[in-house]
Amino acid sequence: MAILSSLEVVFGRGLASFQYSSLAPLDNSSSSMNCARLHSLIGPFEIPLYGVLWLAGSGSRYVTASLPQAAFYGTVPSLVLSPAAGSPDSDPASSAPPESPTDIRRSTRVRAPPSHLSDYHCYFALATLHEPHTYREASTNPLWQQAMADELDALHKTHTWDMTTLPPGKSAVGCKWVYKIKTRADGSVERYKARLVARGFTQEYGIDYEETFAPVARLTSVRSLLAVAAVRHWPLFQMDVKNAFLNGDLLEEVYMQPPPGYPDSQNQVCRLRRALYGLKQAPRAWFAKFSSVVAQQGFTPSSYDSALFIRHTSTGITLILLYVDDMIITGDDTAGICDLQKFLSQQFEMKDLGTLSYFLGLEVTSSSDGYYLSQAKYASDLLSKAGLTDSKTVSTPLELNVKLNTTDGEPLSDATLYRQLVGSLIYLTVTRPDLAYAVHLVSQFMSAPRSTHYAAVLRILRYIKGTLFHGLHFSAQSSLELRAYADADWAGDPTDRRSTTGYCFLLGSSLISWRSKKQSVVARSSTEAEYRALADATSELLWLRWLLADMGAPQTTSTPIHCDNRSAIHIAHNDVFHERTKHIEIDCHFIRHHLQQSALHLLSVSSEDQLADVFTKSHPPGRLRDLVFEGGC
C-alpha cells in the first residue's frame, strides 16, 4: 500500500480515507523513518503499517518495504529499504549469509531523480484503521484500554447501575463492548470510542420493557431547516450529547451481567438505573428526558415533527432539531441560543461542535451565497467498499430505457454485498435526488438479487464516482415560497405493470423534498396514475406547509402543483364521477377538498419542463443534466 503526492495532488490505490494534508513528507535521502514528526502531526496511533513507497533519492525504481500486519504504538522501527525485485541493483545472493567479509563493489555515480519527479516525496501509507471485535483483542491495546476506562467512568458518574444479587425468578441480560474509530469529515481520526451495550434482544415484552418508539428528526426537516436558515441568514450550531442514553431514567426492573473485565463483581449482577445502550427502551427514555429538560426553557415540540423544538420570545425564535444525540440549533435570537447552550451543558455532558459542518454523514459548507449540502466522504467510502476506486465513470446512473425484472441473469450466490450497497445508496439519496429513481429500482430486488441487478448497482456507483461532490445548494437569495411538481410513469414496471410516482418540492430555488416510489395498485389509465401521484404530492404538501409555518416560514398563498396531465387537472376541478373515476374517488375528494380550502392550486406544465420526470424514468445524459440543474442540485 502506498501513495504518491505531488504538490496538492494525491494519488492513492486501495487506501482507507484519511487526511492526506496532515502527513508530512519525510527525508527520502535516508532509509530511516523518523516517526516522531508523524506522531506530532496525527497523534498516537496503533494502525497496522503495510508498506512504504520509496521514490527517487536512491535509484530510479520504486522500492516497497513490506511489513507484517502488526501494530506499532508511538514509535516505528527504522526501515531499511532494499532494491525492488528485478532491478539492476538487486542481488539474489545478498539475503544469504556472507561467506567472506569481501565488500560488494557498487557504483559511486551520483544519481539524481528526473526533474519532473523532483517534487515527489516519500510518505507513510496508513492503510487500515483497525477496529477490534472482541474484548480480548482490545484489551491488549493501550488506546482501547483508555477508551473503555473513559466509558466506565461515564457510567459511574451517571450511577448507571448498582451491584446486587440476582433475585429469584429474574434473569440478567448480557452485555458486550463495541469499538469504533470516529473520523472527521476529511477522514482523519477524531477519537477512539468504546461503547458498552446491553444485549437487549434477550429482553421480554411486559417483563423488562414496554413501549420502545422514540422519534428522530426527518431528513426532510433537516433540509427544510437549512433552506430557511440560508434565506433568513441564521447561524447554524451543532452540539452532541455524550453518552446520551445514560441520561434516560429507567422505569422497568432490568438486571445485566457485569461487563467483561469489570473488577470485583463477586457473582453479582448490575441492577440498571439508567437506560444503557442496547436496551429496547433506551431511545424512548432519552427522548423523554431531553423533552422535559428543554421544556424548562420554554421549548415546545412541533406537531409535525416531534424532534423539532420551538421557542418564541420577544427577542426572536430559536429552533432545536434533534436526531438521537446530535442536534442543530438555529434561529435569530443570538443571546437566547448562547443561554441555551450553557443550559444544556449544565444539564448534560455536552460537546460543543461549533458551527454546523458535519451532521449524520452530511457535509455542510457555508458561504455568503448560502449552504451547500453533500455526502462526498460517505460516497467515497462506499466506492472503496465496493472496490470501484479505479473504475471508469459513466454519465448516467442507469442505461436509457432499462427494464429490470426478476428472471434475467443468474442468481447471486451471496446477496450480502448487494444488500449492503443498496442500503448505503438509499442513504446517499438524502443529498442526491439524481439517484432516487435508480436506487428505487435496484432496491426492489433485495430478497433475491441477480447478476443483472448487481450490474445496475455497479453502474450507479460508477456514476457516483464521476459526480462525487454533487449535492444540494440552499441559496441565500432564494424566496420562501413553496412549489411542487408531480408526475407518474404509467405501467412502467415490466413485471407487474404498476406505475411509478415521482414528485419534488422546492422552497424558492432550494430542493427540500422528493420521492420516487412504485404505486401500490395497478392503474388502468395514465390519468389514474397521474392522479394518484397528485394525491401523494398533496399529502406531502400539507405536511410541509405546516412544518414550514413552525419554522417561521408560513405559506400565505396557495401552493402550486405542476402537472403535465390535463385530464388529471380536469378531474380535480370538476365534481363529476363516472366509470373512469369511481375507482379513485377517495383521491378525488381529498385533492378537491384542499383545492377548495386554497391550500394548493394545479398548474399545467409541459413534459419538457416537468422536474419530477427525473424521479419516474431513466434519461439520456443531456436531459438528466438539465433536470438536475433546474432542480437546484
C-alpha positions as CSV (number, residue, x, y, z in Angstrom):
1,M,0.0,0.0,0.0
2,A,1.4,3.4,-0.9
3,I,0.6,6.8,-2.1
4,L,2.3,9.4,-4.2
5,S,1.9,13.1,-3.7
6,S,2.8,16.0,-6.0
7,L,2.1,19.4,-4.7
8,E,-1.6,19.4,-4.0
9,V,-2.3,16.2,-5.9
10,V,-2.6,12.9,-4.2
11,F,-2.7,9.6,-5.9
12,G,-3.8,6.5,-4.0
13,R,-4.8,3.0,-4.6
14,G,-7.0,1.0,-2.3
15,L,-6.4,3.3,0.7
16,A,-8.7,4.0,3.6
17,S,-9.9,7.6,3.8
18,F,-7.6,9.8,5.9
19,Q,-6.4,13.4,5.9
20,Y,-3.6,13.5,3.3
21,S,-2.6,17.1,4.2
22,S,-1.7,16.1,7.7
23,L,1.1,13.8,6.6
24,A,4.4,15.5,6.2
25,P,7.0,14.4,3.6
26,L,9.9,12.5,5.0
27,D,13.5,12.9,4.0
28,N,14.0,10.5,1.1
29,S,17.7,10.5,1.3
30,S,17.7,8.2,4.3
31,S,16.2,4.8,4.8
32,S,15.5,5.5,8.5
33,M,11.9,6.7,9.1
34,N,11.6,9.4,11.8
35,C,8.2,8.6,13.5
36,A,8.4,11.5,16.0
37,R,7.4,14.0,13.4
38,L,4.5,11.8,12.2
39,H,3.4,11.2,15.8
40,S,3.4,15.0,16.5
41,L,1.2,15.5,13.4
42,I,-1.5,12.9,13.8
43,G,-1.1,11.8,17.4
44,P,-0.6,8.3,18.9
45,F,-1.6,5.5,16.6
46,E,-1.8,1.8,16.5
47,I,-2.7,1.4,12.9
48,P,-1.2,-1.6,11.1
49,L,1.6,-0.4,8.8
50,Y,1.5,-2.3,5.5
51,G,4.1,-0.6,3.3
52,V,6.2,2.5,2.4
53,L,6.8,3.7,-1.0
54,W,10.3,5.0,-1.7
55,L,10.6,7.2,-4.7
56,A,13.8,8.8,-6.1
57,G,16.8,9.6,-4.0
58,S,18.2,6.0,-4.0
59,G,17.5,5.0,-7.6
60,S,15.2,5.3,-10.5
61,R,13.0,2.3,-9.5
62,Y,10.2,2.3,-7.0
63,V,11.0,0.2,-3.9
64,T,8.5,-1.1,-1.5
65,A,9.2,-2.3,2.0
66,S,6.5,-4.7,3.3
67,L,5.8,-5.0,7.0
68,P,3.8,-7.7,8.8
69,Q,0.3,-6.8,10.0
70,A,1.4,-5.7,13.4
71,A,0.5,-2.7,15.5
72,F,3.0,0.0,16.5
73,Y,2.4,2.3,19.4
74,G,4.1,5.7,19.4
75,T,7.4,4.7,17.7
76,V,8.2,2.8,14.5
77,P,11.5,1.0,14.0
78,S,13.8,2.1,11.2
79,L,13.0,0.5,7.9
80,V,15.9,-0.5,5.7
81,L,14.7,-0.5,2.2
82,S,16.1,-3.0,-0.3
83,P,16.0,-2.5,-4.1
84,A,13.0,-3.7,-5.9
85,A,12.8,-7.1,-7.2
86,G,14.2,-7.3,-10.7
87,S,16.1,-4.1,-10.5
88,P,19.7,-3.9,-11.8
89,D,20.9,-3.4,-8.2
90,S,19.2,-6.5,-6.8
91,D,21.4,-9.3,-5.8
92,P,19.7,-12.7,-5.1
93,A,22.7,-13.8,-3.0
94,S,22.6,-10.7,-0.8
95,S,20.0,-12.3,1.5
96,A,22.2,-15.4,2.1
97,P,24.8,-15.4,4.9
98,P,28.0,-13.9,3.6
99,E,30.8,-16.4,3.1
100,S,33.5,-13.8,3.3
101,P,33.8,-10.2,4.5
102,T,34.5,-9.0,1.0
103,D,32.7,-5.8,0.3
104,I,30.4,-5.7,-2.6
105,R,31.5,-3.3,-5.3
106,R,28.9,-0.7,-6.1
107,S,28.8,2.3,-8.4
108,T,29.8,5.6,-7.0
109,R,28.0,7.5,-9.7
110,V,25.8,10.3,-8.3
111,R,22.2,9.6,-9.0
112,A,19.7,12.4,-9.4
113,P,15.9,12.0,-9.9
114,P,14.4,13.3,-13.2
115,S,13.4,16.9,-13.0
116,H,9.7,16.1,-13.4
117,L,9.8,14.0,-10.2
118,S,11.7,16.5,-8.1
119,D,8.6,17.5,-6.1
120,Y,7.6,13.9,-5.1
121,H,8.2,12.7,-1.6
122,C,8.1,9.5,0.5
123,Y,5.0,9.1,2.7
124,F,3.9,6.6,5.2
125,A,0.9,4.6,3.9
126,L,-1.5,4.1,6.8
127,A,-3.6,1.5,5.0
128,T,-6.2,0.4,7.6
129,L,-7.9,1.7,10.8
130,H,-8.3,-1.5,12.7
131,E,-11.3,-1.9,15.0
132,P,-11.3,-4.8,17.4
133,H,-14.2,-7.2,17.5
134,T,-13.7,-8.7,21.0
135,Y,-12.7,-7.6,24.4
136,R,-9.7,-9.9,24.4
137,E,-8.4,-8.2,21.3
138,A,-9.0,-4.7,22.5
139,S,-7.5,-5.3,26.0
140,T,-4.0,-5.6,24.6
141,N,-4.1,-2.1,23.1
142,P,-3.5,0.9,25.4
143,L,-5.7,3.2,23.3
144,W,-8.7,0.9,23.5
145,Q,-8.0,0.3,27.2
146,Q,-8.2,4.1,27.8
147,A,-11.4,4.3,25.7
148,M,-13.0,1.5,27.9
149,A,-11.9,3.2,31.0
150,D,-13.4,6.5,29.9
151,E,-16.7,4.7,29.2
152,L,-16.8,3.1,32.6
153,D,-16.0,6.4,34.3
154,A,-19.0,7.9,32.4
155,L,-21.2,5.0,33.6
156,H,-20.2,5.5,37.2
157,K,-20.7,9.3,37.1
158,T,-24.3,8.8,36.0
159,H,-24.9,6.0,38.5
160,T,-25.9,3.7,35.7
161,W,-26.2,0.6,37.9
162,D,-26.0,-0.9,41.4
163,M,-24.2,-4.2,42.1
164,T,-26.6,-6.6,43.7
165,T,-27.5,-10.3,43.9
166,L,-29.9,-11.5,41.2
167,P,-33.4,-12.1,42.8
168,P,-35.0,-15.5,42.3
169,G,-37.1,-15.7,39.2
170,K,-35.3,-12.9,37.4
171,S,-32.9,-13.2,34.5
172,A,-30.0,-10.9,33.6
173,V,-29.3,-9.7,30.1
174,G,-25.7,-9.9,28.8
175,C,-23.5,-7.1,27.5
176,K,-20.6,-6.5,25.3
177,W,-18.1,-3.9,24.2
178,V,-18.4,-2.2,20.8
179,Y,-15.4,-0.4,19.3
180,K,-15.5,2.3,16.8
181,I,-12.9,4.7,15.4
182,K,-14.6,8.1,14.9
183,T,-13.4,10.1,12.0
184,R,-14.0,13.7,10.8
185,A,-15.4,14.8,7.5
186,D,-12.0,14.8,5.9
187,G,-11.3,11.2,7.1
188,S,-8.8,12.0,9.8
189,V,-9.1,10.2,13.2
190,E,-11.1,12.1,15.8
191,R,-11.1,9.6,18.7
192,Y,-11.3,6.0,19.7
193,K,-14.7,5.2,21.1
194,A,-15.6,2.1,23.2
195,R,-19.3,1.7,24.0
196,L,-20.8,-0.8,26.5
197,V,-24.1,-2.1,25.1
198,A,-26.6,-4.4,26.6
199,R,-27.8,-7.4,24.7
200,G,-31.4,-6.1,24.5
201,F,-32.6,-8.8,22.1
202,T,-33.0,-11.1,25.2
203,Q,-35.5,-8.8,26.8
204,E,-39.1,-9.9,27.1
205,Y,-42.1,-7.6,26.4
206,G,-44.1,-6.8,29.5
207,I,-41.4,-8.1,31.8
208,D,-38.4,-5.8,31.4
209,Y,-39.7,-3.3,28.7
210,E,-42.9,-1.8,27.5
211,E,-43.1,0.9,24.8
212,T,-40.0,1.4,22.7
213,F,-40.9,4.1,20.0
214,A,-38.7,7.2,20.0
215,P,-39.0,9.9,17.3
216,V,-36.0,11.3,15.4
217,A,-35.8,14.2,13.0
218,R,-37.0,13.5,9.5
219,L,-34.2,14.2,7.0
220,T,-36.7,16.4,5.0
221,S,-36.9,18.5,8.2
222,V,-33.1,18.9,8.1
223,R,-33.1,20.1,4.5
224,S,-36.1,22.4,5.2
225,L,-34.4,23.9,8.2
226,L,-31.2,24.6,6.2
227,A,-33.1,26.2,3.4
228,V,-35.0,28.5,5.8
229,A,-31.8,29.3,7.7
230,A,-30.0,30.2,4.5
231,V,-32.6,32.7,3.5
232,R,-33.0,34.2,7.0
233,H,-29.2,34.3,7.4
234,W,-29.5,32.3,10.7
235,P,-26.3,30.8,12.1
236,L,-26.3,27.1,12.4
237,F,-24.7,25.5,15.5
238,Q,-24.2,21.8,16.3
239,M,-24.0,20.1,19.7
240,D,-23.6,16.5,20.7
241,V,-24.6,14.8,23.9
242,K,-22.0,12.4,25.3
243,N,-23.5,9.1,26.4
244,A,-27.0,10.4,25.7
245,F,-28.9,7.3,26.6
246,L,-27.4,7.2,30.1
247,N,-29.4,10.3,30.9
248,G,-32.7,8.5,30.4
249,D,-34.4,7.2,33.6
250,L,-35.2,3.5,33.5
251,L,-38.6,2.7,34.9
252,E,-38.6,-1.1,34.5
253,E,-36.6,-3.5,36.6
254,V,-33.7,-4.7,34.5
255,Y,-30.7,-6.7,35.5
256,M,-27.4,-7.1,33.5
257,Q,-24.3,-9.3,33.7
258,P,-21.2,-7.3,34.7
259,P,-19.2,-6.1,31.6
260,P,-16.1,-8.1,30.5
261,G,-13.1,-7.1,32.6
262,Y,-15.2,-5.5,35.3
263,P,-13.4,-5.8,38.7
264,D,-14.8,-7.2,41.9
265,S,-18.1,-8.5,40.5
266,Q,-18.2,-11.4,43.0
267,N,-21.0,-13.3,41.4
268,Q,-23.2,-10.2,41.5
269,V,-25.2,-8.6,38.7
270,C,-25.9,-4.9,37.8
271,R,-29.3,-3.5,38.6
272,L,-29.7,-0.9,35.9
273,R,-30.8,2.6,37.0
274,R,-30.2,4.3,33.7
275,A,-31.1,3.3,30.1
276,L,-28.0,1.7,28.8
277,Y,-27.3,1.5,25.1
278,G,-28.8,-1.6,23.6
279,L,-31.9,-1.8,25.8
280,K,-35.1,-1.7,23.8
281,Q,-36.5,1.3,25.8
282,A,-33.2,3.3,25.9
283,P,-34.0,5.7,22.9
284,R,-37.5,6.4,24.3
285,A,-36.2,7.1,27.8
286,W,-33.6,9.5,26.5
287,F,-36.0,11.4,24.3
288,A,-38.5,11.8,27.2
289,K,-35.6,13.1,29.3
290,F,-34.5,15.7,26.7
291,S,-38.0,16.8,26.1
292,S,-38.7,17.5,29.7
293,V,-35.4,19.4,30.1
294,V,-35.8,21.8,27.1
295,A,-39.4,22.3,28.2
296,Q,-38.0,24.2,31.2
297,Q,-36.6,26.7,28.8
298,G,-39.9,27.3,27.1
299,F,-39.5,24.9,24.1
300,T,-42.4,23.0,22.7
301,P,-42.3,20.2,20.2
302,S,-43.7,20.7,16.7
303,S,-46.9,18.9,16.0
304,Y,-45.5,17.9,12.6
305,D,-42.0,16.7,13.6
306,S,-41.8,15.7,17.3
307,A,-38.0,16.1,17.1
308,L,-38.2,19.8,16.3
309,F,-38.4,22.0,19.3
310,I,-39.5,25.7,19.0
311,R,-39.3,28.7,21.3
312,H,-40.8,32.1,20.5
313,T,-39.8,35.0,22.7
314,S,-39.9,38.8,22.3
315,T,-36.3,38.7,21.0
316,G,-36.9,36.1,18.3
317,I,-37.2,32.4,17.5
318,T,-35.0,29.5,18.5
319,L,-35.2,26.0,16.9
320,I,-33.7,22.7,18.0
321,L,-33.7,19.8,15.7
322,L,-32.7,16.5,17.4
323,Y,-31.5,13.3,15.9
324,V,-30.9,10.9,18.8
325,D,-27.9,12.6,20.4
326,D,-27.0,15.1,17.7
327,M,-28.7,18.4,17.4
328,I,-28.8,21.5,15.2
329,I,-29.6,24.8,17.0
330,T,-30.5,27.9,14.9
331,G,-32.7,31.0,15.0
332,D,-32.5,34.8,15.1
333,D,-32.3,35.0,18.9
334,T,-28.5,35.1,19.3
335,A,-28.5,35.7,23.1
336,G,-31.1,33.0,23.6
337,I,-29.0,30.5,21.7
338,C,-26.0,31.2,23.9
339,D,-28.0,30.8,27.0
340,L,-29.5,27.6,25.7
341,Q,-26.0,26.2,25.0
342,K,-24.9,27.0,28.5
343,F,-28.1,25.5,30.0
344,L,-27.7,22.2,28.1
345,S,-24.1,22.0,29.2
346,Q,-25.2,22.2,32.8
347,Q,-27.9,19.5,32.3
348,F,-25.9,17.0,30.2
349,E,-22.3,16.3,29.4
350,M,-22.2,18.1,26.0
351,K,-19.7,18.5,23.2
352,D,-19.9,21.9,21.5
353,L,-19.0,21.3,17.9
354,G,-19.3,25.0,16.9
355,T,-20.9,25.9,13.6
356,L,-22.6,23.1,11.6
357,S,-20.2,21.3,9.3
358,Y,-20.7,17.5,9.6
359,F,-24.1,16.1,10.7
360,L,-25.1,12.4,10.3
361,G,-22.6,12.0,7.5
362,L,-23.9,15.1,5.7
363,E,-21.2,17.7,5.0
364,V,-22.4,21.3,5.3
365,T,-20.4,24.1,3.8
366,S,-21.5,27.7,4.4
367,S,-20.7,30.8,2.3
368,S,-22.2,34.2,1.7
369,D,-24.3,32.5,-1.0
370,G,-26.0,30.1,1.4
371,Y,-25.3,26.5,2.4
372,Y,-24.1,23.5,0.4
373,L,-25.0,20.0,1.5
374,S,-23.2,16.9,0.2
375,Q,-22.0,13.4,1.1
376,A,-18.7,13.2,-0.6
377,K,-16.9,11.3,2.2
378,Y,-19.8,8.9,2.5
379,A,-19.8,8.3,-1.2
380,S,-16.0,7.8,-1.3
381,D,-16.2,5.2,1.5
382,L,-18.9,3.4,-0.4
383,L,-16.8,3.2,-3.6
384,S,-13.9,1.8,-1.5
385,K,-16.2,-0.8,0.0
386,A,-17.3,-1.8,-3.5
387,G,-13.7,-1.9,-4.8
388,L,-14.5,0.7,-7.5
389,T,-11.9,3.4,-6.7
390,D,-10.2,2.8,-10.1
391,S,-13.2,2.1,-12.3
392,K,-14.3,4.2,-15.2
393,T,-17.1,6.7,-14.8
394,V,-20.5,6.9,-16.7
395,S,-22.7,9.9,-17.4
396,T,-26.0,8.5,-16.2
397,P,-26.9,6.2,-13.3
398,L,-29.0,3.9,-15.5
399,E,-28.9,2.9,-19.1
400,L,-31.6,4.5,-21.2
401,N,-34.9,2.7,-21.1
402,V,-33.5,-0.1,-18.9
403,K,-36.1,-2.6,-17.6
404,L,-35.0,-4.8,-14.7
405,N,-37.0,-8.0,-13.9
406,T,-36.8,-11.0,-11.6
407,T,-35.8,-13.5,-14.2
408,D,-32.9,-12.1,-16.3
409,G,-29.3,-13.0,-15.2
410,E,-28.0,-15.6,-12.7
411,P,-28.9,-15.5,-9.0
412,L,-26.2,-14.2,-6.8
413,S,-24.6,-16.8,-4.6
414,D,-24.3,-14.4,-1.7
415,A,-26.6,-11.4,-1.7
416,T,-24.9,-9.7,1.4
417,L,-22.8,-7.3,-0.5
418,Y,-25.7,-6.3,-2.8
419,R,-27.9,-5.5,0.1
420,Q,-25.2,-3.6,1.9
421,L,-24.5,-1.5,-1.2
422,V,-28.2,-0.8,-1.9
423,G,-28.8,0.1,1.7
424,S,-25.9,2.6,1.6
425,L,-27.2,4.0,-1.7
426,I,-30.6,4.7,-0.1
427,Y,-29.0,6.9,2.5
428,L,-26.9,8.6,-0.2
429,T,-30.1,9.8,-1.8
430,V,-30.5,12.2,1.1
431,T,-28.5,14.7,-0.9
432,R,-28.6,13.1,-4.3
433,P,-32.0,13.3,-5.9
434,D,-30.5,12.4,-9.2
435,L,-30.0,8.9,-7.8
436,A,-33.5,8.5,-6.4
437,Y,-35.1,6.6,-9.4
438,A,-32.1,4.3,-10.0
439,V,-31.9,3.4,-6.3
440,H,-35.6,2.9,-6.1
441,L,-35.3,0.5,-9.0
442,V,-32.5,-1.7,-7.6
443,S,-34.0,-1.8,-4.1
444,Q,-36.9,-3.8,-5.4
445,F,-34.8,-6.9,-5.7
446,M,-33.3,-7.1,-2.3
447,S,-34.8,-10.5,-1.5
448,A,-33.4,-12.4,-4.5
449,P,-30.9,-10.2,-6.4
450,R,-29.4,-11.5,-9.7
451,S,-26.4,-10.6,-11.8
452,T,-28.3,-8.0,-13.9
453,H,-29.3,-6.2,-10.7
454,Y,-25.8,-6.2,-9.4
455,A,-24.5,-4.8,-12.7
456,A,-27.1,-2.0,-12.4
457,V,-25.7,-1.2,-8.9
458,L,-22.2,-1.1,-10.2
459,R,-23.2,1.3,-12.9
460,I,-24.8,3.6,-10.2
461,L,-21.5,3.5,-8.3
462,R,-19.5,4.4,-11.4
463,Y,-21.9,7.4,-12.0
464,I,-21.3,8.4,-8.3
465,K,-17.5,8.3,-8.9
466,G,-17.8,10.9,-11.6
467,T,-20.2,13.1,-9.6
468,L,-18.6,12.6,-6.2
469,F,-19.0,16.2,-5.0
470,H,-22.6,16.8,-6.2
471,G,-25.1,17.8,-3.6
472,L,-27.8,20.4,-2.8
473,H,-27.4,24.1,-2.7
474,F,-29.6,26.2,-0.4
475,S,-29.3,29.7,-1.8
476,A,-29.4,32.8,0.5
477,Q,-31.1,34.7,-2.4
478,S,-34.0,32.2,-2.7
479,S,-37.5,33.0,-1.8
480,L,-39.5,31.1,0.8
481,E,-42.4,30.2,-1.5
482,L,-43.2,26.5,-1.8
483,R,-43.9,24.9,-5.2
484,A,-44.3,21.3,-6.3
485,Y,-44.0,19.1,-9.3
486,A,-45.8,15.7,-9.6
487,D,-45.5,13.1,-12.3
488,A,-46.1,9.4,-13.0
489,D,-44.7,6.8,-15.4
490,W,-47.8,4.7,-16.3
491,A,-47.4,0.9,-16.2
492,G,-43.6,1.2,-16.4
493,D,-42.8,-1.9,-14.4
494,P,-42.4,-4.9,-16.8
495,T,-43.2,-7.4,-14.1
496,D,-46.5,-6.3,-12.6
497,R,-47.3,-3.2,-14.8
498,R,-47.6,-0.9,-11.8
499,S,-46.8,2.8,-12.3
500,T,-44.1,4.9,-10.6
501,T,-44.9,8.1,-8.7
502,G,-42.5,10.9,-8.6
503,Y,-42.7,14.3,-7.0
504,C,-40.5,17.1,-5.7
505,F,-40.9,20.3,-3.6
506,L,-38.8,23.4,-3.9
507,L,-38.6,26.2,-1.4
508,G,-37.8,29.0,-3.8
509,S,-34.9,27.6,-5.7
510,S,-33.9,25.1,-2.9
511,L,-35.0,21.5,-3.3
512,I,-36.2,20.2,0.1
513,S,-38.3,17.1,-0.6
514,W,-38.7,14.4,-3.3
515,R,-39.9,10.9,-3.8
516,S,-39.7,8.0,-6.3
517,K,-42.0,5.1,-5.5
518,K,-43.9,2.4,-7.2
519,Q,-47.6,2.7,-6.8
520,S,-49.4,0.1,-4.6
521,V,-52.1,-0.8,-7.2
522,V,-52.2,-1.1,-11.0
523,A,-53.6,2.0,-12.7
524,R,-56.0,1.4,-15.6
525,S,-55.1,4.6,-17.3
526,S,-52.3,7.2,-17.4
527,T,-54.8,9.7,-15.9
528,E,-55.4,7.4,-12.9
529,A,-51.6,7.0,-12.4
530,E,-51.1,10.8,-12.6
531,Y,-54.0,11.4,-10.2
532,R,-52.5,9.0,-7.6
533,A,-49.2,10.9,-7.9
534,L,-51.1,14.2,-7.3
535,A,-52.7,12.7,-4.2
536,D,-49.4,11.6,-2.8
537,A,-47.9,15.0,-3.6
538,T,-50.8,16.7,-1.9
539,S,-50.2,14.8,1.3
540,E,-46.6,15.8,1.4
541,L,-47.6,19.4,0.5
542,L,-49.9,19.7,3.5
543,W,-47.2,18.4,5.9
544,L,-44.6,20.7,4.5
545,R,-46.8,23.8,4.8
546,W,-47.5,23.1,8.5
547,L,-43.8,22.3,9.1
548,L,-42.6,25.5,7.4
549,A,-45.1,27.5,9.5
550,D,-43.5,26.1,12.6
551,M,-40.0,27.0,11.3
552,G,-41.0,30.7,10.8
553,A,-41.7,30.5,7.0
554,P,-45.5,30.3,6.7
555,Q,-47.1,30.0,3.3
556,T,-49.6,32.8,2.9
557,T,-50.8,31.8,-0.5
558,S,-51.9,28.5,-2.1
559,T,-49.0,26.3,-3.2
560,P,-48.8,25.4,-6.9
561,I,-48.5,21.8,-8.0
562,H,-47.3,21.4,-11.6
563,C,-48.8,18.5,-13.5
564,D,-48.3,17.6,-17.2
565,N,-51.6,15.6,-17.5
566,R,-54.6,17.9,-18.4
567,S,-57.1,15.1,-17.7
568,A,-56.0,14.8,-14.1
569,I,-56.3,18.5,-13.6
570,H,-59.7,18.5,-15.2
571,I,-60.9,15.7,-12.8
572,A,-59.7,17.7,-9.8
573,H,-61.6,20.8,-10.8
574,N,-64.9,19.2,-11.8
575,D,-67.3,17.5,-9.4
576,V,-68.2,14.7,-11.8
577,F,-67.8,11.0,-11.2
578,H,-68.3,8.2,-13.7
579,E,-66.8,4.8,-14.5
580,R,-63.4,6.3,-15.3
581,T,-63.0,8.0,-11.9
582,K,-65.0,6.0,-9.4
583,H,-62.0,3.8,-8.5
584,I,-60.0,6.8,-7.4
585,E,-63.0,8.6,-5.8
586,I,-61.2,8.9,-2.4
587,D,-58.2,10.6,-4.0
588,C,-60.6,12.9,-5.9
589,H,-62.4,14.0,-2.8
590,F,-59.1,14.5,-1.0
591,I,-57.5,16.8,-3.6
592,R,-60.7,18.6,-4.3
593,H,-61.2,19.4,-0.7
594,H,-57.8,21.1,-0.4
595,L,-58.3,22.9,-3.6
596,Q,-61.4,24.4,-2.1
597,Q,-59.5,25.3,1.1
598,S,-56.9,27.2,-1.1
599,A,-54.1,25.1,0.3
600,L,-53.0,24.3,-3.3
601,H,-53.8,25.0,-6.9
602,L,-52.9,23.0,-10.0
603,L,-50.9,24.3,-12.9
604,S,-50.4,22.6,-16.3
605,V,-46.8,22.2,-17.3
606,S,-45.2,20.8,-20.5
607,S,-43.5,17.4,-20.2
608,E,-40.2,19.2,-21.1
609,D,-40.4,21.4,-18.0
610,Q,-41.7,18.7,-15.7
611,L,-38.9,18.5,-13.0
612,A,-40.5,15.4,-11.4
613,D,-39.7,13.5,-14.6
614,V,-36.3,12.6,-13.2
615,F,-38.0,10.5,-10.4
616,T,-40.0,8.3,-12.8
617,K,-37.7,7.0,-15.5
618,S,-34.2,7.0,-16.9
619,H,-32.9,9.8,-19.1
620,P,-30.1,10.5,-21.6
621,P,-27.1,12.5,-20.2
622,G,-28.2,15.9,-21.6
623,R,-31.8,15.6,-20.3
624,L,-30.5,14.4,-16.9
625,R,-28.1,17.3,-16.5
626,D,-30.9,19.8,-17.4
627,L,-33.3,18.3,-14.8
628,V,-30.7,18.1,-12.1
629,F,-29.6,21.7,-12.7
630,E,-33.1,23.1,-12.8
631,G,-33.9,21.2,-9.6
632,G,-31.2,23.1,-7.6
633,C,-28.6,20.3,-7.4
